[in-house]
């Protein structure tokens, strides 16, 4: 019986790059909406409201 949940390692490695390309093509709003995925926080340890607003 075939296992349809199996994915090749090459596919798994390329998945994030494909998502990046799709998101870039959608525009800056999509990149900004992704939050920490593409725009990491300069000081992730600082959880203050001021730091969150600046981000």
Beta strands, then each sheet from edge to edge (+ up, - down):
end
